[in-house]
Amino acid sequence: MRLLSLIRKTTLENLRDWKILVLTLTFAPFFTILMYYYFEAATGPAYRVAIVNEDEGRMAEGGVQVNLGADLLATFVEAGRAEPGQTLRVSADADRATAVEHAESGRVDLVLVIPPTFTRTLEAFRDGEEPPTGTVTTYGDPGNPSYLMAAAWSDAITYIFAGEVAEVEGPITIDMQSVGDVESLSEFDLYIPGLLALAVIMLMFTAAASVIKEKDKGTLVRLRISNMTTFEWLLSITLVQTVLGVIAVLLTLLTAMALGYNASGSVPAIVLVSALSSVAVVGISILVSAWLRTIFDLMTIGCFPFFILMFFSGSMFPLPDLPIFEIAGRSINANDILPTTHSISAFNDVLNHSAGIGQVMFEIFAIAALSVVFFAGGTLWFTRRHMSPNAV
């Protein structure tokens, strides 16, 4: 009964501070919308290829012009359209000099020049004749990171086209197969797990504020002399914040789905990961709030652990692995000490790879273990500094 009263008290205090509550619940959905429109605006082909068709072609019977260079250009355009997110953007340039200038200025990643004898060469191969010399030339800046990938695409499309037209088979064929059971993911899709973790990380402010307000208002002394235990009080805060964390995650996910994100996987798994992650973040908040005395301290000094969780857990961008040791053949990295690192991994497996609870048990156990560690450590340290008889 006493715990229910504390839960009611904590809930009402969060509702009174509606500005912080609204910020916590809407921060991740806002970033989801922002990232969606950012990627929509920035969505363009990853590799820009300019094609100069110098092929002279030939005149066939009936006055029909045959130009395999034009057909190769059309093949490039079609390949660009067929790739997810338009991996290639193909343009036709009138002359070689202009196209090379575009490559030098970075306006395109690769220039491909089709030689004048392109049609005659391929048809001679097809007819078993001695073909005239013809070389497809490419230009690119090695300092451009996209140059090599554009060249790889260009070479593959050109070789395949030439082989089909000349009816010449190579000694080997390449059968490209996809792995996994999901469709290709856009950059926006890949950011959703991190944004869900961000929704949980935002609890640092509401959870810490619920603790600091009692110190800031001086009511912590009355709580100390009552029959309430520190564990009961912090547990009530944790339960309320856990509910808020689950709501924030689901609100962020619904926002992403409204923008076209195709979520898969188990809803119970999402809720379980969200709840455990919320407990862990609240534990960190309690540990942080033991060192802070005012809301001003929270809004200034408290931002440091917030940014540590946000950046070093991989919420904003992927981090390189920094292995420390192994457990059952699984590498444990330095940032695995942050519970939100495992949250992002679990969200990614559930949402983007249709995993259930059974497939993310390692992450669930890791989050649960870290939740216990941070909550217990936060409770003990807060009790020592503020709830013991000798506390100041």
ABEGO torsion letter per residue (X at the ends): XAAAAAAAAAAAAAAABAAAAAAAAAAAAAAAAAAAAAAAAABBBABBBBBBBABAEBBBBGGBBBBAAAAAAAAAAAAAAABBGGABBBBBBABAAAAAAAAAAGABABBBBBBAAAAAAAAAAAAGBBBBBBBBBBBBBAABAAAAAAAAAAAAAAAAAAAAAAGBBBABBBBBBBBEABBBBBAAAAAAAAAAAAAAAAAAAAAAAAAAAAAAAGAAAAAAABABBAAAAAAAAAAAAAAAAAAAAAAAAAAAAAAGBBBBEBAAAAAAAAAAAAAAAAAAAAAAAAABABAAAAAAAAAAAAAAAAAAAGAABBBBBBBABBBGGBBBBAAAABAAAAAAAAAAAAAAAGBBAAAAAAAAAAAAAAAAAAAAAAAAAAAAAAABAABX
